Amino acid sequence: MRQWRRQMPSLELIRGFVAVGRRMSITLAAADLYVTQSAVSRQIRELERVLGVKLLTRGHRSVSLTVEGQTLFGAADSGLQTLENACEQLMRAHKSRPVTITASMGVTALWLLPRLGKLQARWPNLHVRLAADNRLLVLREEGIDLAIRYCDKLSAPPGSIRLFGECLMPVGHPSLRPQLIDSAAALAQHVLLEFDGPPRPWLQWDAWLQARRLTLDQAKGVLRFNHYDQVVQAAIAGNGIALGRMALVRPMLDDGRLIAFAQGPDDPTTDYGYWLVRADENPRDDVGRVTDWIQSEAATELSHASEECQQA
């Protein structure tokens, strides 16, 4: 087997021979291969030398295959065509493969989607796929390139990039007559929109209210939702006051869909934050572009947050 591999002609020689056999012309074969006629002629002579047989009969302005040449061409043309098709298929699949990003439904709807226009404007030919899922998906097994995860530093996978921390502030629709929620009388005027998700006290109303010597039962009412984007949409619709996660609701505050019901966001009471996780430490170029874009958007968020509350 090793001896056969040493005697096997190079693919470049085979390719030149097949090009001549397909065109039955050294001139046309050279044009197909973007090389000179003399280069193709040298390839054919070298292939004949390696194999020890004559492959072409050269006329004044024509060539023809010898019997040995016909035998080689039949096998080489078929094999080379199969190889070319496989390479083309792989390259097409690689070029069209989207950059897949996963995040929770809330982060996808409230942080990623509103910013995608900037990404598309910067790289209009970039293919991106969003996989909104509250489960912690295994990136490589699911064919995912990037993930934005909400966790503490100890839970972040090795190599993760911290994007920003968590700051909270009550927010609601301007039609609800914005006022500070700093007393039982003020609280009694409003329905509270509660995130009925994982038991993280800083994301539910109890801890925020207790810090102000208030309780949940002093509110006019409570509406509960198991997805955070539903909480925010209910607030935008004027259904009550939400405990706004600043990184996610800031665009709504900026354009006036929501307004603050407190003097400013609370200092973070947790070391939880938003982390960017990469499936590969050395990703392909388009994944690298999306990674840089996410970090750029996160840096903008950090610059806003640094003016409002201490980072976790």
C-alpha positions as a Python dict, from the first residue, in 0.01 Angstrom:
ca = {
    (1, 'M'): (0, 0, 0),
    (2, 'R'): (278, 246, 88),
    (3, 'Q'): (456, 166, -239),
    (4, 'W'): (133, 231, -437),
    (5, 'R'): (96, 569, -272),
    (6, 'R'): (450, 665, -372),
    (7, 'Q'): (380, 568, -734),
    (8, 'M'): (43, 743, -755),
    (9, 'P'): (64, 1051, -986),
    (10, 'S'): (-18, 1387, -830),
    (11, 'L'): (-371, 1518, -854),
    (12, 'E'): (-243, 1821, -1045),
    (13, 'L'): (-110, 1597, -1324),
    (14, 'I'): (-436, 1401, -1338),
    (15, 'R'): (-633, 1726, -1348),
    (16, 'G'): (-432, 1855, -1645),
    (17, 'F'): (-478, 1527, -1833),
    (18, 'V'): (-853, 1519, -1770),
    (19, 'A'): (-885, 1879, -1890),
    (20, 'V'): (-719, 1781, -2219),
    (21, 'G'): (-934, 1468, -2249),
    (22, 'R'): (-1253, 1665, -2198),
    (23, 'R'): (-1162, 1923, -2460),
    (24, 'M'): (-939, 1713, -2682),
    (25, 'S'): (-730, 2024, -2712),
    (26, 'I'): (-427, 2141, -2516),
    (27, 'T'): (-509, 2503, -2598),
    (28, 'L'): (-864, 2485, -2464),
    (29, 'A'): (-754, 2282, -2163),
    (30, 'A'): (-496, 2549, -2077),
    (31, 'A'): (-767, 2816, -2096),
    (32, 'D'): (-992, 2613, -1863),
    (33, 'L'): (-710, 2576, -1611),
    (34, 'Y'): (-586, 2937, -1646),
    (35, 'V'): (-234, 2819, -1729),
    (36, 'T'): (-19, 2826, -2042),
    (37, 'Q'): (-24, 2562, -2316),
    (38, 'S'): (336, 2473, -2238),
    (39, 'A'): (242, 2411, -1873),
    (40, 'V'): (-30, 2164, -1977),
    (41, 'S'): (208, 1994, -2219),
    (42, 'R'): (465, 1952, -1943),
    (43, 'Q'): (199, 1800, -1715),
    (44, 'I'): (104, 1544, -1978),
    (45, 'R'): (467, 1450, -2045),
    (46, 'E'): (535, 1415, -1671),
    (47, 'L'): (224, 1198, -1625),
    (48, 'E'): (335, 976, -1912),
    (49, 'R'): (680, 948, -1756),
    (50, 'V'): (537, 853, -1413),
    (51, 'L'): (303, 591, -1561),
    (52, 'G'): (548, 466, -1822),
    (53, 'V'): (291, 471, -2102),
    (54, 'K'): (192, 708, -2381),
    (55, 'L'): (-145, 876, -2318),
    (56, 'L'): (-183, 1116, -2611),
    (57, 'T'): (-116, 1099, -2981),
    (58, 'R'): (-25, 1449, -3095),
    (59, 'G'): (-112, 1563, -3445),
    (60, 'H'): (-36, 1891, -3621),
    (61, 'R'): (-326, 2075, -3457),
    (62, 'S'): (-503, 1796, -3273),
    (63, 'V'): (-460, 1535, -3005),
    (64, 'S'): (-621, 1197, -2950),
    (65, 'L'): (-618, 948, -2665),
    (66, 'T'): (-422, 628, -2695),
    (67, 'V'): (-579, 305, -2571),
    (68, 'E'): (-401, 356, -2238),
    (69, 'G'): (-513, 718, -2237),
    (70, 'Q'): (-877, 616, -2288),
    (71, 'T'): (-852, 373, -1997),
    (72, 'L'): (-708, 639, -1765),
    (73, 'F'): (-945, 910, -1884),
    (74, 'G'): (-1255, 697, -1820),
    (75, 'A'): (-1158, 643, -1457),
    (76, 'A'): (-996, 982, -1392),
    (77, 'D'): (-1275, 1191, -1543),
    (78, 'S'): (-1540, 1014, -1336),
    (79, 'G'): (-1334, 1029, -1019),
    (80, 'L'): (-1238, 1393, -1064),
    (81, 'Q'): (-1600, 1490, -1134),
    (82, 'T'): (-1709, 1317, -813),
    (83, 'L'): (-1435, 1499, -622),
    (84, 'E'): (-1526, 1836, -777),
    (85, 'N'): (-1894, 1788, -693),
    (86, 'A'): (-1814, 1696, -333),
    (87, 'C'): (-1586, 1999, -289),
    (88, 'E'): (-1845, 2232, -443),
    (89, 'Q'): (-2115, 2095, -215),
    (90, 'L'): (-1899, 2139, 94),
    (91, 'M'): (-1799, 2494, 0),
    (92, 'R'): (-2159, 2590, -76),
    (93, 'A'): (-2276, 2448, 256),
    (94, 'H'): (-2000, 2631, 442),
    (95, 'K'): (-2076, 2962, 274),
    (96, 'S'): (-2450, 2937, 336),
    (97, 'R'): (-2426, 2808, 691),
    (98, 'P'): (-2588, 3067, 918),
    (99, 'V'): (-2442, 3195, 1241),
    (100, 'T'): (-2673, 3045, 1500),
    (101, 'I'): (-2725, 3231, 1827),
    (102, 'T'): (-2925, 3097, 2119),
    (103, 'A'): (-3058, 3293, 2414),
    (104, 'S'): (-3358, 3287, 2643),
    (105, 'M'): (-3688, 3398, 2492),
    (106, 'G'): (-3674, 3722, 2690),
    (107, 'V'): (-3318, 3812, 2588),
    (108, 'T'): (-3388, 3718, 2226),
    (109, 'A'): (-3706, 3927, 2202),
    (110, 'L'): (-3592, 4227, 2407),
    (111, 'W'): (-3217, 4256, 2348),
    (112, 'L'): (-3118, 4074, 2028),
    (113, 'L'): (-3410, 4139, 1795),
    (114, 'P'): (-3422, 4520, 1836),
    (115, 'R'): (-3051, 4537, 1747),
    (116, 'L'): (-3043, 4302, 1449),
    (117, 'G'): (-3100, 4587, 1206),
    (118, 'K'): (-2757, 4726, 1293),
    (119, 'L'): (-2596, 4390, 1225),
    (120, 'Q'): (-2774, 4355, 889),
    (121, 'A'): (-2676, 4707, 789),
    (122, 'R'): (-2311, 4636, 867),
    (123, 'W'): (-2296, 4292, 701),
    (124, 'P'): (-2597, 4261, 466),
    (125, 'N'): (-2484, 3922, 328),
    (126, 'L'): (-2440, 3761, 670),
    (127, 'H'): (-2681, 3478, 749),
    (128, 'V'): (-2799, 3468, 1111),
    (129, 'R'): (-3032, 3224, 1283),
    (130, 'L'): (-3181, 3289, 1628),
    (131, 'A'): (-3273, 2995, 1849),
    (132, 'A'): (-3482, 3133, 2136),
    (133, 'D'): (-3494, 2872, 2410),
    (134, 'N'): (-3500, 2889, 2787),
    (135, 'R'): (-3314, 2558, 2808),
    (136, 'L'): (-2934, 2548, 2828),
    (137, 'L'): (-2862, 2389, 2494),
    (138, 'V'): (-2539, 2200, 2427),
    (139, 'L'): (-2390, 2420, 2157),
    (140, 'R'): (-2194, 2174, 1941),
    (141, 'E'): (-2460, 1903, 1960),
    (142, 'E'): (-2730, 2150, 1852),
    (143, 'G'): (-2520, 2314, 1579),
    (144, 'I'): (-2513, 2646, 1766),
    (145, 'D'): (-2226, 2893, 1736),
    (146, 'L'): (-2298, 3145, 2011),
    (147, 'A'): (-2509, 3164, 2325),
    (148, 'I'): (-2604, 3448, 2557),
    (149, 'R'): (-2655, 3305, 2902),
    (150, 'Y'): (-2770, 3459, 3228),
    (151, 'C'): (-2567, 3317, 3515),
    (152, 'D'): (-2309, 3396, 3780),
    (153, 'K'): (-1935, 3392, 3719),
    (154, 'L'): (-1886, 3044, 3865),
    (155, 'S'): (-2151, 2899, 3633),
    (156, 'A'): (-2021, 3063, 3316),
    (157, 'P'): (-1843, 2809, 3089),
    (158, 'P'): (-1466, 2852, 3050),
    (159, 'G'): (-1380, 3116, 2791),
    (160, 'S'): (-1711, 3298, 2829),
    (161, 'I'): (-1717, 3674, 2774),
    (162, 'R'): (-1903, 3884, 3031),
    (163, 'L'): (-2128, 4131, 2854),
    (164, 'F'): (-2292, 4327, 3136),
    (165, 'G'): (-2455, 4291, 3478),
    (166, 'E'): (-2808, 4337, 3608),
    (167, 'C'): (-2984, 4657, 3717),
    (168, 'L'): (-3353, 4684, 3802),
    (169, 'M'): (-3612, 4964, 3801),
    (170, 'P'): (-3995, 4971, 3802),
    (171, 'V'): (-4130, 5071, 3461),
    (172, 'G'): (-4471, 5115, 3309),
    (173, 'H'): (-4674, 5286, 3038),
    (174, 'P'): (-4686, 5669, 3054),
    (175, 'S'): (-5067, 5655, 3070),
    (176, 'L'): (-5047, 5515, 3424),
    (177, 'R'): (-4968, 5860, 3566),
    (178, 'P'): (-4604, 5793, 3659),
    (179, 'Q'): (-4520, 5849, 4022),
    (180, 'L'): (-4263, 5711, 4260),
    (181, 'I'): (-4367, 5385, 4421),
    (182, 'D'): (-4246, 5483, 4766),
    (183, 'S'): (-4551, 5430, 4984),
    (184, 'A'): (-4839, 5192, 5041),
    (185, 'A'): (-5078, 5453, 4903),
    (186, 'A'): (-4879, 5481, 4578),
    (187, 'L'): (-4844, 5102, 4549),
    (188, 'A'): (-5220, 5059, 4593),
    (189, 'Q'): (-5278, 5249, 4269),
    (190, 'H'): (-5103, 4993, 4052),
    (191, 'V'): (-5114, 4633, 3933),
    (192, 'L'): (-4773, 4469, 3954),
    (193, 'L'): (-4653, 4250, 3668),
    (194, 'E'): (-4461, 3958, 3815),
    (195, 'F'): (-4206, 3737, 3638),
    (196, 'D'): (-4307, 3389, 3749),
    (197, 'G'): (-3982, 3235, 3632),
    (198, 'P'): (-3683, 3077, 3809),
    (199, 'P'): (-3675, 3166, 4181),
    (200, 'R'): (-3420, 3447, 4173),
    (201, 'P'): (-3533, 3699, 4437),
    (202, 'W'): (-3383, 4004, 4267),
    (203, 'L'): (-3603, 3943, 3961),
    (204, 'Q'): (-3929, 3926, 4159),
    (205, 'W'): (-4109, 4208, 4336),
    (206, 'D'): (-4079, 4080, 4694),
    (207, 'A'): (-3716, 4177, 4748),
    (208, 'W'): (-3759, 4520, 4586),
    (209, 'L'): (-4068, 4596, 4794),
    (210, 'Q'): (-3923, 4467, 5120),
    (211, 'A'): (-3627, 4702, 5082),
    (212, 'R'): (-3885, 4985, 5094),
    (213, 'R'): (-4092, 4832, 5374),
    (214, 'L'): (-4370, 4744, 5135),
    (215, 'T'): (-4538, 4413, 5055),
    (216, 'L'): (-4685, 4252, 4746),
    (217, 'D'): (-5037, 4234, 4895),
    (218, 'Q'): (-5045, 4614, 4922),
    (219, 'A'): (-5059, 4640, 4542),
    (220, 'K'): (-5385, 4685, 4357),
    (221, 'G'): (-5331, 4345, 4200),
    (222, 'V'): (-5071, 4108, 4058),
    (223, 'L'): (-5045, 3955, 3710),
    (224, 'R'): (-4795, 3672, 3666),
    (225, 'F'): (-4613, 3561, 3348),
    (226, 'N'): (-4370, 3274, 3293),
    (227, 'H'): (-4168, 3456, 3023),
    (228, 'Y'): (-4002, 3789, 3088),
    (229, 'D'): (-4079, 3932, 2743),
    (230, 'Q'): (-4449, 3881, 2826),
    (231, 'V'): (-4399, 4090, 3140),
    (232, 'V'): (-4254, 4374, 2934),
    (233, 'Q'): (-4520, 4351, 2663),
    (234, 'A'): (-4789, 4371, 2932),
    (235, 'A'): (-4619, 4683, 3072),
    (236, 'I'): (-4608, 4843, 2724),
    (237, 'A'): (-4979, 4765, 2688),
    (238, 'G'): (-5051, 4955, 3011),
    (239, 'N'): (-5155, 4649, 3213),
    (240, 'G'): (-4936, 4731, 3512),
    (241, 'I'): (-4588, 4805, 3647),
    (242, 'A'): (-4299, 4571, 3567),
    (243, 'L'): (-3969, 4532, 3746),
    (244, 'G'): (-3758, 4636, 3449),
    (245, 'R'): (-3424, 4474, 3378),
    (246, 'M'): (-3243, 4777, 3243),
    (247, 'A'): (-3034, 4600, 2978),
    (248, 'L'): (-3355, 4461, 2828),
    (249, 'V'): (-3600, 4752, 2863),
    (250, 'R'): (-3370, 5046, 2789),
    (251, 'P'): (-3484, 5081, 2423),
    (252, 'M'): (-3845, 5115, 2544),
    (253, 'L'): (-3741, 5383, 2794),
    (254, 'D'): (-3545, 5567, 2526),
    (255, 'D'): (-3836, 5581, 2280),
    (256, 'G'): (-4102, 5656, 2543),
    (257, 'R'): (-4297, 5330, 2531),
    (258, 'L'): (-4211, 5286, 2898),
    (259, 'I'): (-4131, 5533, 3174),
    (260, 'A'): (-3963, 5491, 3511),
    (261, 'F'): (-4158, 5466, 3835),
    (262, 'A'): (-3850, 5514, 4055),
    (263, 'Q'): (-3572, 5771, 4085),
    (264, 'G'): (-3317, 5535, 3935),
    (265, 'P'): (-3219, 5170, 3903),
    (266, 'D'): (-3119, 4978, 4212),
    (267, 'D'): (-2759, 4882, 4275),
    (268, 'P'): (-2723, 4516, 4179),
    (269, 'T'): (-2773, 4270, 4463),
    (270, 'T'): (-2633, 3974, 4268),
    (271, 'D'): (-2323, 3878, 4076),
    (272, 'Y'): (-2539, 3735, 3797),
    (273, 'G'): (-2484, 3880, 3454),
    (274, 'Y'): (-2512, 3817, 3082),
    (275, 'W'): (-2233, 3607, 2929),
    (276, 'L'): (-2142, 3531, 2569),
    (277, 'V'): (-2049, 3165, 2520),
    (278, 'R'): (-1872, 3043, 2205),
    (279, 'A'): (-1890, 2688, 2073),
    (280, 'D'): (-1536, 2722, 1934),
    (281, 'E'): (-1251, 2932, 2068),
    (282, 'N'): (-1130, 2994, 1712),
    (283, 'P'): (-1455, 3031, 1515),
    (284, 'R'): (-1498, 3091, 1144),
    (285, 'D'): (-1491, 3450, 1022),
    (286, 'D'): (-1866, 3520, 1017),
    (287, 'V'): (-1903, 3393, 1376),
    (288, 'G'): (-1616, 3621, 1472),
    (289, 'R'): (-1797, 3918, 1317),
    (290, 'V'): (-2114, 3847, 1513),
    (291, 'T'): (-1910, 3801, 1831),
    (292, 'D'): (-1748, 4142, 1781),
    (293, 'W'): (-2086, 4300, 1711),
    (294, 'I'): (-2244, 4156, 2027),
    (295, 'Q'): (-1951, 4280, 2234),
    (296, 'S'): (-1982, 4625, 2077),
    (297, 'E'): (-2352, 4643, 2161),
    (298, 'A'): (-2277, 4523, 2514),
    (299, 'A'): (-2012, 4794, 2553),
    (300, 'T'): (-2275, 5053, 2466),
    (301, 'E'): (-2503, 4906, 2731),
    (302, 'L'): (-2221, 4917, 2985),
    (303, 'S'): (-2156, 5283, 2913),
    (304, 'H'): (-2521, 5360, 2985),
    (305, 'A'): (-2530, 5144, 3294),
    (306, 'S'): (-2215, 5294, 3443),
    (307, 'E'): (-2396, 5623, 3464),
    (308, 'E'): (-2690, 5473, 3650),
    (309, 'C'): (-2577, 5197, 3883),
    (310, 'Q'): (-2266, 5022, 4004),
    (311, 'Q'): (-2175, 4718, 3799),
    (312, 'A'): (-2196, 4374, 3957),
}
